[in-house]
């Protein structure tokens, strides 16, 4: 599979985020079409089939990305009030 250059991916992510804001503000048909095109391009560029996976894959390829994506884990841990260290060492009160 050919991989898109990180600069291309960054541009696609920025366009996606901008168009999502514009769509939320006014729901214009042209904005929706452009957003659909960007979603399609992101999916093709990352070899994924949905926009959430495409965004994760694209961000993972950007310079400075972490070697593994733990964004979902971090969100769940934040909601639960735990950290990955808790799993290794057990609760702090023991």
Secondary structure as GFF3:
##gff-version 3
##sequence-region A 1 94
A	DSSP	alpha_helix	6	26	.	.	.	ID=ss1
A	DSSP	alpha_helix	29	46	.	.	.	ID=ss2
A	DSSP	alpha_helix	51	61	.	.	.	ID=ss3
A	DSSP	alpha_helix	71	80	.	.	.	ID=ss4
A	DSSP	alpha_helix	84	89	.	.	.	ID=ss5
###
